[in-house]
């Protein structure tokens, strides 16, 4: 069964009040609104699968899409509502898992729906009797076609992070609600419906800082990027999938709790340290890095989601969407970087260009 939400793709001028570089506001709102609109279908799918006796959940993605599932997987795991694992798709196919079987739900995120590892793990999981939910950006793709349940919300690289973060969050909140571990589901979803337009205003407010950061970062050869809790996934994703893959800038994503167990020795004057701070219980871990780094290097950047205005979103929901907020402002940084560095985000040397 496949669910698809259609979105217009025509480019429109940025809002004249504060124009944003290469940004299509209606397109963005439509895509993120589409992610939130999947709350009902995802909730029904969860209800059906739990009624069918499913007993564990696997997030099995490849590359960045797989990493974006991490905050949701951690949330579900810490709630104790339902056994959950997040593994690399290719590694699971190579090494197996005794618990993956007829009682399992498998979630495979794939923006293109054509990723080799995703196609392989989908067939592997179904061969073991698991029910597969696909989260895709394109309905006419192998992953979408083969999944037991497919949810397509059109997106592209510049909008996919927020979309995947939101879809995976909604899915685990449904499980937590069904297991009696989350009483604020309806209230939370109601607040999330406001988020797409609020994110546009967050982007607009951040635009001047994005331009300044891009100017500061344009010639930096190396960044150490730290995060913790729900922000760790975005730290890994932005360093690896954006700065490395799309800008060919070397990075060292590091979990804030591990920063002081090796990586701190790479910090010296002139080294860029970037800290992603969220609003969950892991915040003291990133605050520790943010406090230490300026004692050594003058190049410290802290992106703190607490600085972003979200009227109508309460503290508990803000903590849940910290990675969404980081993704949305970092897209603005990327938009300026590609122009200043004359390096389009679509340029690749190897990825999907050569056999490997």
C-alpha positions in Angstrom: 0.0 0.0 0.0 1.3 3.4 -0.9 0.5 6.9 0.4 1.6 9.9 -1.6 1.3 13.6 -1.0 1.7 15.8 -4.0 3.6 19.1 -3.9 4.0 21.9 -6.4 7.5 22.4 -7.5 7.4 25.8 -9.2 9.9 28.3 -8.0 8.5 31.6 -6.6 10.4 34.7 -5.5 11.6 34.8 -1.8 9.5 37.0 0.5 10.3 40.6 -0.2 10.4 41.5 3.5 13.7 39.8 3.9 14.7 37.9 0.7 16.5 34.6 1.2 19.1 33.4 -1.2 17.8 30.7 -3.6 14.9 29.7 -1.4 11.4 28.7 -2.6 9.1 29.4 0.4 5.9 27.8 -0.9 7.7 24.6 -1.9 9.4 24.3 1.5 6.1 24.8 3.4 4.4 22.3 1.2 7.0 19.6 1.7 7.3 20.0 5.5 3.5 20.3 5.7 3.3 17.1 3.8 5.6 15.4 6.3 3.4 16.4 9.2 0.2 15.4 7.3 1.5 11.9 7.3 0.7 11.7 11.1 -2.7 10.1 10.5 -1.6 7.5 8.0 1.5 6.6 10.0 -0.6 6.3 13.2 -3.0 4.0 11.5 -0.2 1.9 10.1 1.3 1.6 13.6 -2.1 0.5 15.1 -2.5 -2.1 12.4 1.0 -3.5 12.8 0.8 -3.7 16.6 -2.5 -5.4 16.4 -0.9 -7.9 14.1 1.5 -8.8 16.9 4.7 -7.0 15.9 7.2 -6.9 18.7 10.2 -4.9 17.7 11.3 -2.1 15.3 14.3 -1.8 13.1 15.4 1.5 11.5 17.5 0.3 8.5 18.7 3.1 6.3 21.8 3.8 4.3 24.0 6.9 4.5 22.4 10.2 5.7 18.8 9.1 5.5 19.6 6.3 7.9 21.4 8.6 10.4 18.4 11.0 10.3 16.4 8.2 12.0 18.6 8.3 15.1 16.7 10.9 17.2 13.5 9.0 16.8 15.1 5.7 17.6 16.7 7.1 20.7 13.5 8.6 21.9 11.6 5.3 21.5 14.4 3.4 23.1 14.6 5.7 26.2 10.8 5.6 26.6 10.9 1.8 27.1 7.7 1.6 25.0 9.0 -0.8 22.3 12.2 -2.6 21.5 14.1 -0.7 18.7 17.3 -0.9 16.9 19.0 1.4 14.4 21.6 -0.4 12.2 23.5 0.1 9.0 21.5 -1.6 6.2 24.5 -3.1 4.5 26.0 -4.4 7.8 22.7 -6.1 8.8 22.5 -7.9 5.5 26.1 -9.0 5.8 26.0 -10.0 9.5 22.3 -10.8 10.2 20.3 -10.3 13.3 18.6 -13.1 15.3 15.8 -10.8 16.4 14.8 -9.7 12.9 11.8 -11.9 11.8 8.1 -12.3 11.5 7.5 -10.2 14.6 9.5 -7.2 13.3 8.6 -3.9 11.8 11.4 -2.5 9.5 11.5 1.2 8.6 13.6 2.1 5.5 14.1 5.8 4.7 15.3 6.5 1.2 14.9 9.8 -0.5 15.5 8.5 -4.0 14.1 5.1 -3.4 16.9 3.7 -5.5 19.7 3.3 -3.0 21.4 -0.1 -3.5 21.7 -0.9 0.2 18.1 0.0 0.8 16.8 -2.2 -1.9 18.9 -5.1 -0.6 17.9 -4.8 3.0 14.3 -4.5 2.1 14.4 -7.8 0.3 16.4 -9.3 3.2 13.9 -8.1 5.8 10.9 -9.3 3.8 12.6 -12.7 3.4 12.8 -13.0 7.1 9.0 -12.2 7.4 9.3 -8.6 8.6 6.8 -6.0 7.5 8.6 -3.1 5.8 7.6 0.6 6.0 9.3 2.8 3.4 9.7 6.5 3.8 10.5 7.8 0.4 10.7 11.1 -1.6 9.6 9.5 -4.9 6.7 7.1 -5.3 7.9 5.7 -8.6 11.0 4.0 -7.1 12.1 0.4 -6.4 11.9 0.9 -2.6 8.5 2.5 -2.7 7.1 -0.3 -4.9 8.5 -3.2 -2.9 7.6 -2.0 0.6 4.6 -3.4 2.4 3.7 0.1 3.3 5.1 3.1 1.5 4.8 6.7 2.6 5.9 9.2 -0.1 6.4 12.8 0.8 8.2 14.5 -2.2 11.4 16.2 -1.1 14.9 16.9 -2.4 18.3 17.3 -0.8 17.6 20.8 0.5 14.3 19.8 2.2 14.7 16.1 3.1 16.3 16.4 6.5 13.4 18.2 8.2 11.0 15.9 6.4 12.7 12.7 7.5 13.2 13.9 11.1 9.5 14.7 11.3 8.2 11.5 9.8 10.3 9.3 12.0 9.3 11.4 15.1 5.6 11.0 14.3 6.0 7.2 13.8 7.7 6.6 17.2 5.3 9.0 19.0 2.5 6.8 17.6 4.1 3.7 19.0 4.7 5.4 22.4 1.1 6.5 22.5 -0.2 3.0 21.6 1.9 1.6 24.4 0.7 4.1 27.0 4.0 6.0 27.2 3.0 9.3 25.6 -0.2 11.1 26.6 0.4 14.3 24.6 0.2 12.8 21.1 -2.7 14.9 19.9 -1.5 18.1 21.4 2.0 17.5 20.0 0.8 16.8 16.5 -1.4 20.0 16.7 1.7 22.0 17.5 3.7 20.3 14.7 1.2 21.4 12.1 2.3 25.0 12.9 6.0 24.1 12.4 6.4 24.5 8.6 5.5 28.2 8.5 7.4 28.8 11.7 10.5 27.2 10.2 10.4 29.7 7.3 10.5 32.5 9.9 13.4 30.8 11.7 15.2 30.7 8.3 14.4 34.3 7.6 15.7 35.5 11.0 18.9 33.3 10.6 19.6 34.5 7.0 22.1 37.3 8.0 24.0 35.0 10.3 24.0 32.3 7.6 25.6 34.7 5.2 28.2 35.7 7.8 29.0 32.1 8.7 29.4 31.2 5.1 31.9 34.0 4.7 33.8 32.8 7.7 33.6 29.1 6.6 34.3 29.5 2.9 38.1 28.9 3.1 38.2 26.7 6.3 39.8 23.4 5.4 38.5 21.5 8.5 35.8 21.6 11.1 35.2 19.6 14.3 31.5 19.4 14.7 30.0 18.3 18.1 26.5 17.3 19.1 24.7 15.2 21.7 21.3 13.7 22.2 19.0 14.7 19.4 21.6 17.0 17.8 24.2 14.3 17.3 22.5 13.0 14.2 22.5 16.4 12.6 26.2 17.0 13.6 27.1 13.7 11.8 24.8 14.4 8.9 25.9 18.0 8.2 29.6 17.2 8.5 29.5 14.1 6.4 26.6 14.5 3.9 26.8 18.3 3.3 30.3 19.7 4.0 32.2 16.6 2.9 30.0 15.2 0.2 28.6 18.4 -1.2 31.4 20.9 -0.5 34.5 18.6 -0.2 35.4 20.1 3.1 37.0 17.8 5.7 35.2 17.4 9.0 35.4 15.5 12.2 31.9 14.9 13.6 32.2 13.9 17.2 29.7 13.1 19.9 30.1 15.7 22.7 30.5 12.9 25.3 33.5 11.6 23.3 35.1 15.0 22.5 37.2 14.8 25.7 38.4 11.3 24.9 40.7 12.0 22.0 39.4 14.7 19.7 40.2 17.6 22.0 43.9 17.0 21.2 43.2 18.2 17.6 42.0 21.6 18.9 44.5 24.4 18.6 44.5 28.0 17.6 42.9 28.4 14.2 40.9 25.2 14.2 37.2 25.5 13.7 35.0 23.9 16.3 31.2 23.9 15.7 28.8 22.9 18.5 25.2 22.0 17.9 23.1 22.6 21.1 19.6 21.3 21.5 17.1 21.6 24.3 16.9 18.1 25.6 18.6 16.5 28.6 21.9 16.1 26.7 22.4 19.8 26.6 25.1 19.9 29.4 27.3 17.7 27.2 27.5 20.2 24.4 27.7 23.1 26.9 30.9 21.5 28.2 32.4 21.5 24.7 31.3 25.0 24.1 32.9 26.2 27.3 36.2 24.4 26.6 36.8 25.2 22.9 37.2 29.0 23.3 40.1 28.5 25.8 42.1 27.1 22.9 40.8 28.4 19.6 39.3 31.6 18.5 37.2 29.8 15.9 34.2 28.5 17.8 30.6 28.5 16.5 27.7 27.5 18.6 24.3 26.9 17.0 21.8 26.8 19.8 18.2 25.9 19.0 17.1 27.9 22.1 17.9 31.0 20.2 15.2 30.3 17.6 11.8 31.8 18.1 8.9 29.3 17.8 5.7 30.9 19.1 3.0 28.4 20.1 5.5 25.5 20.5 6.0 24.5 24.1 9.3 23.4 25.7 8.6 19.7 25.4 7.9 19.9 21.7 10.9 22.2 21.2 13.1 19.5 22.6 11.7 17.0 20.2 12.3 19.2 17.1 15.8 20.5 18.0 17.3 18.5 15.0 14.6 19.9 12.7 15.6 23.4 13.7 19.3 22.8 13.1 18.6 21.3 9.8 16.5 24.2 8.7 19.1 26.9 9.6 22.0 24.9 8.2 20.2 24.7 4.8 20.6 28.5 4.8 24.3 28.2 5.5 24.7 25.7 2.7 22.8 27.9 0.2 25.4 30.7 0.9 28.4 28.4 0.9 27.8 27.0 -2.5 27.6 30.5 -4.0 30.6 31.9 -2.2 32.7 28.8 -2.9 31.4 28.5 -6.5 30.8 24.8 -5.7 27.1 23.7 -6.4 25.7 21.3 -3.8 24.9 18.9 -6.6 28.6 18.5 -7.7 30.1 15.1 -7.1 33.3 13.3 -8.2 32.3 9.8 -7.2 28.9 9.5 -5.6 26.6 7.9 -8.2 29.2 8.9 -10.8 31.4 5.8 -10.8 31.1 2.1 -9.9 32.1 1.3 -6.3 
